Amino acid sequence: MGVIALDRLEVRLGGRTVLNGLTGELRGHAVGLLGPNGAGKSTLINTLLGFHEPSGGNAKVLGLDARTDRMRIRQSVGYMPENDSFIGNMSGVRFVRYMAELSGLPPAAALERAHEALFYVGLGEVRYRKISTYSLGMKQLIKLAQALAHGPKLLILDEPTNGLDPTARQRMVQLIKDIRKEGSMHMLISSHLLRDIDETCDEVLILNKGRIAAISNIEEERRSHRNFIEMEMTGNTEAFAGKMQAIGCECARFAGGRVKVVMPDALSQRDLYMAASETGAEIRRIQTRRDSLEDIFLRAMEYEGQARPSQPQAVAAGMKG
């Protein structure tokens, strides 16, 4: 069973269907949650945490029922919210200890884990300062610390790099990478920044208008779409395209001698030049690239309003919602 399993999940709020028939399993170690504004990302997170009651269907988190096992889910999940929710006159260590106790740890253990979490995220030297004096970057880090303190099995991060300058953003991304590499907990990361998901996640769920647009293993999807080659050519481009197709490539010709080729990993650029030599074509300019997360996202979004593929396609990216 996946870390998160959705079974025809429907959520209605204010008489409006916000999540509509979500079905799928998320098995990745770090899953990105993406989608346009109003896609339902925040509603899904709140439903998984038990703050919204499903109107239909159900969801399971770590095998626990989102309807009937809410308290057990909250004990097993660390949640870093998008919006600040601090008690400003508390010191950092007191706040993290308090949150760890709310998650079920006894006071002594909560205090010990609070110190550990604050040192882990780099706030050890300021842990006795009041949170109201913290910078934006420090506030983001303490939100991560309180989510980690009780040792959750699943970490839910909602816009973890929100508002951070480039240096602070890279620090946060590196912490997320370290957590993923350590391997003791799964992560669900919601972000409107494509590069955050690209750098930290191995699987992606994209929502659009309350429905699942796609679920995908990012690396598998990239491998399946192989190498994109764009060329400007002269000579017999028709024969060249036929030769490339014969050796297993996808090839398309355009006006002005432009040729695009999708090559399997077994072939290299040497095969391009050999095919050109054999068919009387000449390569004047060549550009190579791998499938990007943006390409994957746009391809998934093309299915909006059309018949959906039988299997979830790759996914990515998203704007805040």
C-alpha positions, -999 to +999 in steps of 0.1 A: +000+000+000+012+035-007+021+061+019-011+080+008-040+061-008-069+080-023-102+062-030-127+083-050-121+111-024-145+139-026-146+170-004-173+197-005-169+230+012-195+258+012-217+238-011-189+236-037-170+205-047-133+212-041-119+177-045-137+155-070-131+117-072-094+115-064-081+080-068-045+069-067-016+058-045+015+078-037+045+055-031+074+078-035+098+087-007+094+124-014+062+133-032+056+168-048+021+182-047+015+207-075-012+225-093-026+259-104-044+283-080-076+267-067-066+232-077-073+218-043-038+213-029-044+229+005-078+212+008-062+178+002-035+184+029-062+195+054-083+164+046-053+141+051-047+158+085-084+153+094-094+190+094-119+184+065-144+155+065-146+136+032-180+141+015-175+109-004-149+082-008-119+081+016-082+086+020-056+066+040-024+080+054+003+054+064-025+028+063-047+048+087-082+058+078-086+096+074-122+094+088-117+072+118-080+074+127-074+112+128-056+113+161-032+084+152-025+102+119-016+134+136+007+116+159+025+100+129+026+131+108+048+162+111+031+193+095+049+224+085+021+249+076+024+276+049+012+304+073+030+313+105+013+300+136+035+310+165+031+321+201+054+351+198+065+355+234+077+318+236+113+310+231+122+287+202+129+257+224+098+262+245+076+264+214+091+233+197+088+214+230+052+224+233+044+212+198+062+179+205+041+174+236+009+181+216+020+153+192+022+128+221+057+129+236+061+131+274+076+164+286+112+153+292+114+135+258+098+165+241+124+189+256+152+166+245+138+163+210+132+200+208+169+208+214+179+181+188+155+194+162+166+230+166+203+221+163+195+200+132+179+229+113+206+253+124+188+273+152+207+259+181+224+292+190+191+312+190+168+286+206+163+306+238+154+338+219+117+348+215+102+337+182+089+372+177+125+384+172+133+357+145+138+367+108+116+352+081+141+325+073+145+316+110+107+313+113+106+289+083+133+268+100+115+266+133+083+255+115+104+227+101+119+219+135+085+216+152+074+193+124+104+170+130+106+170+168+083+141+175+099+118+149+071+115+124+068+088+098+054+113+073+065+150+069+040+173+052+057+206+041+034+233+027+054+259+007+086+253+028+106+280+008+079+306+008+093+341+009+130+330+014+159+348-003+181+326-026+206+317+002+179+308+027+160+289+001+190+268-008+195+260+029+159+248+032+162+227+001+194+211+013+177+202+046+149+186+028+174+167+006+192+155+038+159+143+054+151+124+022+186+109+020+185+098+057+154+078+048+136+075+081+104+094+070+084+100+039+076+135+027+047+153+009+059+187-003+035+213-017+052+241-036+044+266-064+081+266-073+090+241-100+126+239-091+119+230-054+100+199-065+126+191-092+154+191-067+137+173-038+111+148-050+110+115-068+072+114-074+047+140-082+009+145-079-007+173-098-042+185-092-062+207-115-097+219-108-101+194-079-092+164-100-060+144-104-043+155-137-014+131-132+007+110-109+042+102-119+076+089-110+097+119-122+129+099-130+111+071-148+092+097-168+124+115-178+141+082-188+111+072-209+113+104-229+150+101-234+171+127-253+156+155-273+178+166-302+171+198-322+191+204-354+195+227-383+204+207-414+210+210-451+209+183-478+187+153-479+169+157-446+141+133-457+166+104-461+182+114-428+149+112-410+141+078-425+175+065-414+170+077-378+136+062-376+150+029-389+175+027-360+148+034-334+144+072-331+114+094-334+121+121-360+102+151-373+112+176-401+102+213-402+106+242-425+140+257-429+159+225-425+150+221-388+149+185-376+139+172-342+149+137-330+140+118-298+168+093-292+168+062-269+196+060-244+213+033-264+222+057-291+246+087-291+253+118-311+279+097-331+249+079-346+235+112-358+266+122-377+270+087-392+234+088-404+239+123-419+271+111-437+253+080-451+223+100-464+240+131-478+227+154-451+248+179-432+243+190-396+249+227-392+238+232-356+228+208-328+212+213-294+204+186-269+183+185-238+165+162-214+128+163-207+122+190-181+097+191-153+079+219-171+076+197-202+061+169-182+036+193-165+025+209-198+020+175-213-001+164-184-022+196-186-029+189-222-054+163-211-076+189-195-110+187-212-099+156-232-102+119-226-077+110-199-050+084-204-057+050-190-026+053-167-016+085-149+010+104-169+039+123-156+034+154-138+049+185-125+049+219-116+026+242-103+016+275-093+005+284-058-030+273-049 
